[in-house]
């Protein structure tokens, strides 16, 4: 999936969030909303902009200190770390109403996000640390990172360092998009809400090499679970004199399945498996799911 594709995903899944905001209520007391910005949990380093309508001497921008406090005129130090923007707005409104102002209209927003971050690694244009702003989705982070490089496979690994995902796991792995376009599951994955400390890794493309008697020998990109029959089809099928008995050469490595494979002649680091694709088509044996960097060799039939 290329950069254009990831931007198109962002347009699709973000459409519901691009509607113009409603007009503010004329009520003298602010009503906290459930918007992503108001739900953001403030922490040390965040810069808050507090506006008290008609009270310029009370309004100010201030940084949340390492002890979780910030200073307001009239109110002094306030404990704000761990509170949402909406909660801080209510806190300031109530404190000013109690002793200083009548029906103050207070607005609080985060001017600079500097307390919550996710790390983006791998095949994106601009990897690095990214600030989380309220309900930051995976797609938001990928777009901010420039989208996928041409070398990206679309496979995403998300590691949660603080807590776990709803399914109890600390790691999620999935692929955004496929050769048939976006699915509903893709949309759900793209809208995954990120938390402070999450590590997002965009995986690279992996290939299988096909040599010998096929119509188009060369490298084939692994898409989802690429099988032996699939890679032969991607290579244009067997050539006129291609043998149906095909050799798969696989490099031994940690985590690589070598079940059913045996030694290769003269290659201690490789294992081999010979499969007759006629038997696969007849249902006598299962099709073989290929691994990254496998080499598929189609020899010439002997007469």
Residue pairs with C-beta under 8 A, 6 or more apart in sequence:
1 148
1 152
1 153
1 154
1 176
1 177
2 147
2 148
2 150
2 152
3 125
3 146
3 147
3 148
3 149
4 147
5 148
5 177
6 139
6 142
6 143
6 147
6 148
6 176
7 143
7 147
9 139
9 176
9 177
9 182
9 186
9 190
10 139
10 140
10 142
10 143
10 190
12 182
12 187
13 137
13 139
13 187
13 190
13 191
14 139
14 140
25 31
28 103
28 105
29 93
29 103
29 105
30 89
30 90
30 93
30 105
30 106
30 107
32 38
32 86
32 87
32 89
32 90
33 86
35 134
36 133
36 134
36 135
36 136
37 85
37 109
37 110
37 133
37 134
38 84
38 85
38 86
38 89
38 134
39 84
39 85
39 86
39 134
39 135
40 84
40 85
40 110
40 113
40 133
40 134
41 82
41 83
41 84
41 116
42 48
42 64
42 80
42 81
42 82
42 83
42 84
42 85
42 88
42 110
42 115
43 64
43 68
43 81
43 82
43 115
43 116
44 64
44 65
44 66
44 67
44 68
44 81
44 115
45 63
45 64
45 114
45 115
46 63
46 64
46 110
46 112
46 113
46 114
46 115
47 61
47 62
47 63
47 64
47 110
47 111
47 112
47 114
48 61
48 62
48 63
48 64
48 70
48 80
48 85
48 88
48 108
48 109
48 110
48 111
49 60
49 61
49 108
49 109
49 110
49 111
50 58
50 59
50 60
50 61
50 62
50 72
50 92
50 106
50 107
50 108
51 59
51 106
51 107
51 108
52 58
52 59
52 92
52 96
52 101
52 104
52 105
52 106
53 104
53 105
53 106
53 107
54 105
55 101
55 104
57 73
58 72
58 73
58 74
58 96
58 101
60 72
60 73
61 111
62 70
62 71
62 72
63 70
64 70
64 80
64 81
64 115
67 81
68 79
68 80
68 81
68 82
69 77
69 78
69 79
69 80
69 81
70 77
70 78
70 80
71 77
71 78
72 78
72 92
74 96
74 99
74 100
75 92
75 95
75 96
78 88
78 91
78 92
78 95
80 88
80 91
83 91
85 108
85 109
85 110
88 108
89 106
89 107
89 108
92 106
92 108
93 104
93 106
96 104
96 106
97 103
97 104
110 133
113 131
113 132
113 133
114 131
115 196
116 131
116 132
116 195
116 196
117 129
117 130
117 131
117 132
117 196
117 197
118 129
118 130
118 132
118 136
118 141
118 194
118 195
118 196
118 197
118 198
118 199
118 200
119 128
119 129
119 130
119 198
119 199
119 200
120 127
120 128
120 129
120 130
120 141
120 142
120 145
120 200
120 201
120 202
121 127
121 199
121 200
121 201
121 202
122 152
122 201
122 202
122 203
122 204
123 148
123 149
123 151
123 152
123 153
123 202
123 203
123 204
124 142
124 145
124 146
124 147
124 148
124 149
124 152
124 202
125 145
125 146
125 147
125 148
125 149
126 145
126 146
127 145
128 145
130 141
130 144
130 145
132 194
132 195
132 196
135 193
136 193
136 194
137 190
137 191
137 192
137 193
137 194
138 156
138 158
138 189
138 190
138 191
138 192
138 194
138 200
139 190
139 191
141 194
141 200
142 148
142 200
142 202
148 154
148 202
149 202
151 204
151 205
152 202
152 203
152 204
152 205
153 175
153 203
153 204
153 205
153 206
153 221
153 222
154 175
154 176
154 177
154 178
154 203
155 173
155 174
155 175
155 202
155 203
156 172
156 173
156 174
156 175
156 176
156 189
156 200
156 201
156 202
156 203
157 171
157 172
157 173
157 200
157 201
157 203
158 171
158 172
158 173
158 192
158 194
158 198
158 199
158 200
158 201
159 170
159 171
159 198
159 199
159 201
160 170
160 171
160 172
160 195
160 197
160 198
161 170
161 197
161 198
161 199
162 195
162 196
162 197
163 195
164 170
165 172
172 192
174 185
174 189
175 224
176 186
176 189
176 190
177 186
178 186
178 223
178 224
179 223
194 200
205 221
205 222
206 221
206 222
206 292
206 293
207 219
207 220
207 221
207 222
207 292
207 293
208 219
208 220
208 222
208 226
208 231
208 290
208 292
208 293
208 294
208 295
208 296
209 218
209 219
209 220
209 293
209 294
209 295
209 296
210 216
210 217
210 218
210 219
210 220
210 231
210 232
210 234
210 235
210 295
210 296
210 298
211 217
211 295
211 296
211 297
211 298
212 242
212 297
212 298
212 299
212 300
213 238
213 239
213 241
213 242
213 243
213 298
213 299
213 300
213 301
214 232
214 235
214 236
214 237
214 238
214 239
214 242
214 298
215 235
215 236
215 237
215 238
215 239
216 235
216 236
217 235
218 235
220 226
220 231
220 234
220 235
222 290
222 292
225 289
226 234
226 289
226 290
227 287
227 288
227 289
227 290
228 246
228 248
228 275
228 277
228 280
228 287
228 288
228 290
228 296
229 277
229 280
229 281
229 287
230 287
231 290
231 296
232 238
232 246
232 277
232 296
232 298
238 244
238 298
239 298
241 300
241 301
242 298
242 299
242 300
242 301
243 298
243 299
243 300
243 301
243 302
244 276
244 277
244 278
245 274
245 275
245 276
245 299
246 274
246 275
246 276
246 277
246 296
246 297
246 298
247 272
247 273
247 274
247 296
247 297
247 299
248 261
248 272
248 273
248 274
248 275
248 288
248 290
248 294
248 295
248 296
248 297
249 264
249 267
249 270
249 271
249 272
249 294
249 295
249 296
249 297
250 256
250 258
250 261
250 270
250 271
250 272
250 273
250 291
250 293
250 294
250 295
251 269
251 270
251 293
252 258
252 269
252 270
252 271
256 291
257 291
258 271
260 273
261 271
261 272
261 273
262 271
262 272
262 273
263 271
263 272
264 270
264 271
264 272
273 288
275 285
275 288
276 285
279 285
280 286
280 287
280 288
290 296
